[in-house]
Amino acid sequence: MADDRNPLKKLLNEKDVLLADGATGSNLFDVGLQTGDSPEIWNDIHPDRIADQYQSFIDAGSDIILTNSFGGTRYRLKLHDADDRVEELNIKAAQIARQQVDNANRTILIGGSIGPTGEILEPLGALTQEQAAAAFEEQAMALAAGGVDICWIETMSSKEEVAAAVTGATRVGLPIAATFSVDTNGRTMMGLAPADIVKLTHELEPIPYAIGANCGVGASESIAAVVNMRRACVQQGVDPVIIVKANCGVPEYIDGKIVYSGTEEIMAEYVKLAVDAGASIVGGCCGTTSRHVAAMRKSLDEHRRGNEPDLERIVSKLGEVSTGSRAQLRGEMSIAAGALSDRGERPRRRRRA
């Protein structure tokens, strides 16, 4: 993509580090969304609440906001008998965001959120690459029609699905970001380590402009993923823009609702470590409110990029990390592409707890 058609590159050249937004689903639960509801249908029935959420992150200082369209493929919407509403609901998600952004007094980019289909792709599942790519293209086309600036593919776990998502999204002609959920002992649910993610994304056509980690199990694990991703970039001789959007602590079930343990102070520390680890786009995922984002904005504005955080600093500031991430940080496990251990063992595939 030509530089003059990439607003993400342009804004990064102006600001060096960009602040993304916080959570979608967990914040919508606070204003009435119920378990089992489709957030995307709220683009139609509660556009004012969606607009308020976008505006809260704009007011908190976000440079990038993501659309309320994470489950906007026909496969996810089918769970709500809305698989025939892909175009309508995704366009509305983007249009509501576009209206809020256009009323702001600064440049804010809109990422069209594209999440997993919820299906398992071949060879392990029944969904073909072609079917998945067509579904992602359908969603991306609608988001582009509504006015997004970036196709923001997020919370991916498998190489097959991210490849299909990039194939579908690239047909739209917008810059592409792709992030993975590193949440199972330093890997995605389907076994990809940070080094694997770097290698995989640089074998795609086109190569996503930005890659990274989102969601997962907390800020410390996400920072470890970024450190390991950046080291792999150096080893592999590539230099992508790195994104991190960590969960705001660990979820706990308290008094009938899910509460995330992360405080504004912790998220303010997290943003500094994220920048030092090599991230150029930093935001929050599940549990991250506009209050957290405002604290992150202040911390980011006061911080200058420093040395890569080591394990001790990550743990002291943000809490423990998993055994797998510790091994990668300490160099006990190879961070070369493929992430095989020094003993030549293949990583076991792990399931989400």
C-alpha positions in Angstrom: 0.0 0.0 0.0 1.3 3.4 -0.9 2.3 5.6 2.0 -0.2 8.3 1.1 -3.0 5.7 1.5 -2.0 4.5 4.9 -3.3 6.8 7.6 -1.9 4.6 10.3 1.6 5.1 9.0 1.1 8.8 8.7 -0.2 9.2 12.2 2.6 7.1 13.6 5.1 9.3 11.8 3.6 12.3 13.6 3.2 10.8 17.1 5.7 7.9 17.4 3.4 6.0 19.8 -0.4 5.8 19.5 -2.9 5.1 22.2 -5.7 2.7 21.3 -9.0 2.3 23.1 -10.2 -0.1 25.8 -12.7 -2.9 25.9 -16.0 -3.2 24.0 -18.0 -6.1 25.5 -17.1 -5.7 29.2 -18.1 -2.0 29.0 -21.3 -2.7 27.2 -22.2 -5.2 30.0 -22.1 -2.2 32.3 -24.8 -0.4 30.3 -27.2 -3.3 29.9 -25.8 -5.9 27.6 -26.7 -9.4 28.8 -24.8 -12.6 28.6 -25.7 -14.2 25.3 -26.7 -11.0 23.6 -25.0 -9.9 20.4 -23.1 -6.6 20.9 -23.3 -6.0 17.1 -27.1 -5.9 17.1 -26.8 -3.0 19.6 -25.5 -1.0 16.6 -29.1 -1.1 15.4 -31.2 -1.0 18.6 -28.9 1.1 20.9 -26.8 3.3 18.6 -26.7 6.0 21.4 -25.0 3.6 23.8 -22.5 2.6 21.2 -21.8 6.2 20.4 -21.3 7.0 24.1 -18.8 4.2 24.4 -16.8 5.5 21.4 -17.0 9.0 22.7 -15.7 7.9 26.2 -12.5 6.7 24.6 -12.1 9.8 22.4 -12.5 11.9 25.5 -10.0 9.8 27.4 -7.4 10.5 24.7 -7.4 7.5 22.4 -5.8 7.9 19.0 -7.5 4.8 17.6 -10.9 3.4 18.4 -12.2 0.0 17.3 -15.7 -0.6 16.0 -18.4 -2.6 17.8 -18.1 -5.4 15.2 -15.8 -8.1 16.8 -18.4 -10.8 16.1 -19.6 -9.4 12.8 -18.9 -12.3 10.5 -21.9 -14.3 9.2 -20.7 -17.3 11.3 -20.9 -15.4 14.6 -24.0 -13.5 13.7 -25.7 -16.8 12.8 -25.8 -17.6 16.6 -28.2 -14.7 16.9 -30.2 -15.5 13.7 -28.6 -12.4 12.1 -26.3 -13.9 9.5 -28.3 -12.0 6.8 -27.4 -8.7 8.5 -23.7 -8.6 8.1 -23.6 -5.6 5.8 -26.2 -3.6 7.8 -24.7 -4.2 11.3 -21.1 -3.6 10.3 -21.9 -0.5 8.3 -23.7 0.9 11.3 -20.8 0.1 13.7 -18.5 2.1 11.4 -20.9 4.9 10.7 -21.5 5.6 14.4 -17.8 5.7 15.0 -17.2 7.9 12.0 -19.7 10.4 13.3 -18.0 10.6 16.7 -14.5 10.9 15.2 -15.5 13.5 12.7 -16.8 15.7 15.5 -13.5 15.5 17.4 -10.9 18.3 17.2 -7.9 16.0 16.4 -7.0 13.1 14.2 -8.4 9.8 15.4 -8.4 6.6 13.4 -11.1 4.0 13.3 -10.1 0.3 13.3 -12.7 -2.0 11.9 -12.7 -4.8 14.5 -12.7 -8.3 12.8 -12.7 -11.2 15.3 -12.6 -15.0 14.8 -15.5 -16.8 13.1 -15.9 -19.1 16.0 -15.4 -22.0 13.6 -12.4 -24.3 13.3 -10.8 -24.2 9.9 -9.4 -27.1 7.8 -7.6 -29.4 8.4 -8.8 -29.7 12.0 -12.3 -28.4 11.3 -14.9 -28.2 8.5 -14.6 -24.6 7.5 -12.5 -24.1 4.3 -10.0 -21.3 3.8 -12.2 -20.1 0.9 -15.3 -19.9 3.0 -13.6 -18.1 5.8 -11.9 -15.6 3.5 -15.3 -14.9 1.9 -16.8 -14.2 5.3 -14.0 -11.9 6.3 -14.2 -10.1 3.0 -17.9 -9.6 3.4 -17.4 -8.0 6.8 -14.4 -5.9 5.8 -16.3 -4.6 2.8 -19.1 -3.4 5.0 -16.8 -1.8 7.6 -15.0 0.0 4.8 -18.3 1.2 3.4 -19.1 2.6 6.8 -15.9 4.6 6.9 -13.2 2.7 8.9 -9.5 3.5 8.3 -8.0 0.2 9.1 -9.0 -3.5 8.9 -8.2 -4.5 12.5 -8.0 -8.3 12.8 -7.9 -9.3 16.4 -7.8 -12.1 19.0 -6.6 -14.7 16.5 -5.2 -18.1 17.6 -4.6 -20.1 14.5 -2.4 -19.5 11.4 -5.2 -20.8 9.1 -7.8 -18.3 10.4 -5.5 -15.3 10.3 -4.4 -16.2 6.8 -8.0 -16.3 5.7 -8.8 -13.0 7.5 -5.9 -11.2 5.8 -6.9 -12.7 2.4 -10.4 -11.4 2.8 -9.5 -8.0 4.3 -6.8 -7.2 1.7 -9.5 -7.1 -1.0 -10.8 -3.9 0.6 -7.6 -2.0 0.1 -7.1 -0.6 3.6 -4.1 -1.1 5.9 -4.3 -4.3 7.9 -3.4 -4.9 11.6 -3.5 -8.4 13.0 -3.2 -9.3 16.7 -3.2 -12.7 18.5 -4.4 -13.8 21.9 -1.3 -15.1 23.7 -3.0 -16.7 26.6 -1.9 -20.3 27.1 1.5 -20.4 28.8 3.1 -18.0 26.4 1.3 -19.2 23.3 -2.1 -18.9 21.6 -4.7 -21.5 22.2 -3.6 -23.2 18.9 0.0 -23.3 20.0 1.6 -20.2 18.3 4.4 -18.6 20.3 5.3 -14.9 19.6 8.2 -16.0 17.3 5.7 -18.1 15.3 3.4 -15.1 15.0 6.2 -12.9 13.6 7.2 -15.6 11.1 3.6 -16.4 10.0 2.5 -12.8 9.5 5.6 -12.1 7.4 4.7 -15.0 5.1 1.2 -13.6 4.4 0.4 -11.7 1.3 0.2 -8.9 1.9 2.2 -8.6 5.1 0.0 -6.8 7.7 1.3 -3.3 8.5 1.0 -3.9 12.2 1.0 -7.1 14.3 0.8 -7.9 18.0 -1.0 -9.3 21.0 -4.3 -8.6 22.5 -6.6 -10.0 25.2 -4.9 -12.9 26.9 -4.6 -13.2 30.7 -3.3 -9.9 31.9 -0.9 -7.1 31.3 2.3 -8.9 32.5 1.7 -11.8 30.1 1.1 -9.4 27.2 4.3 -7.4 27.9 6.2 -10.7 27.9 4.7 -11.5 24.5 5.7 -8.1 23.1 9.3 -8.5 24.4 9.5 -12.0 22.8 7.9 -10.7 19.6 10.4 -7.9 19.3 13.3 -10.2 19.9 12.0 -12.5 17.2 11.7 -9.5 14.8 15.4 -8.8 15.3 16.3 -12.4 14.7 14.2 -12.7 11.6 15.3 -9.3 10.2 11.9 -7.7 10.1 10.5 -4.5 11.6 6.7 -4.4 11.9 4.7 -1.9 13.9 3.9 -3.8 17.1 0.5 -3.5 18.9 -0.4 -4.6 22.4 -3.9 -4.4 23.9 -3.8 -6.2 27.3 -6.6 -7.3 29.5 -7.1 -5.1 32.5 -6.0 -7.6 35.0 -7.6 -11.0 35.7 -11.4 -11.5 35.7 -13.0 -12.4 39.0 -16.7 -13.2 39.7 -17.9 -11.0 42.4 -21.5 -10.4 43.6 -22.9 -11.8 40.4 -20.7 -10.0 37.9 -17.3 -10.3 36.3 -14.8 -7.7 37.7 -11.3 -7.2 36.3 -8.5 -6.7 38.9 -6.5 -4.2 37.0 -6.3 -0.7 38.5 -5.6 2.7 36.8 -2.2 2.7 38.4 -1.4 -0.8 37.0 -2.5 0.2 33.5 -0.4 3.4 33.7 2.6 1.2 34.5 1.7 -1.3 31.8 1.7 1.4 29.1 5.3 2.4 30.0 6.5 -1.1 29.9 4.7 -1.7 26.6 6.5 1.2 25.0 9.9 0.1 26.4 9.2 -3.4 25.1 8.9 -2.1 21.6 5.2 -1.5 21.1 4.1 1.5 19.0 0.4 1.1 19.5 -0.8 0.4 23.1 -4.4 0.0 24.3 -6.5 -2.1 26.6 -8.7 -5.1 26.1 -11.3 -6.8 28.4 -12.1 -4.8 31.5 -10.3 -1.6 30.3 -12.6 1.4 30.8 -12.2 5.0 29.7 -10.9 5.8 33.2 -8.0 3.3 32.6 -7.4 4.7 29.2 -7.3 8.3 30.6 -4.6 7.1 33.1 -2.7 5.4 30.2 -2.9 8.6 28.2 -1.3 10.7 31.0 1.4 8.0 31.6 2.2 7.8 27.9 2.5 11.5 27.5 5.0 11.7 30.4 7.1 8.7 29.3 10.0 8.4 27.0 11.0 5.0 25.5 13.5 3.3 27.7 15.3 -0.1 27.9 13.6 -3.4 27.2 12.0 -4.5 30.5 13.5 -7.7 31.9 11.5 -10.4 33.7 12.1 -9.0 37.1 10.8 -5.6 36.1 7.7 -7.0 34.5 6.9 -9.1 37.5 7.5 -6.4 40.0 5.4 -3.9 38.2 2.6 -6.0 36.8 2.6 -9.4 38.4 3.6 -13.0 37.5 4.0 -14.4 34.0 3.5 -18.0 32.9 6.3 -20.7 32.9 6.3 -20.6 29.1 6.7 -16.9 28.8 9.5 -17.0 31.5 11.3 -19.6 29.5 11.2 -17.5 26.4 12.2 -14.3 28.2 15.2 -16.1 29.7 16.3 -17.7 26.4 15.7 -21.2 27.8 13.4 -21.8 24.9 14.5 -20.9 21.3 12.7 -17.7 20.0 13.6 -18.7 16.5 10.6 -19.2 14.2 8.9 -22.5 15.1 9.6 -22.0 18.8 11.2 -25.4 19.3 13.0 -25.9 22.6 16.7 -26.3 22.7 16.1 -30.0 23.3 14.3 -30.3 20.0 10.9 -31.0 21.5 7.8 -29.8 19.7 5.5 -27.6 21.7 2.4 -29.4 22.9 -0.9 -27.9 21.8 -2.8 -26.5 24.7 -6.5 -25.9 25.3 -7.9 -22.8 26.8 -8.7 -23.3 30.5 
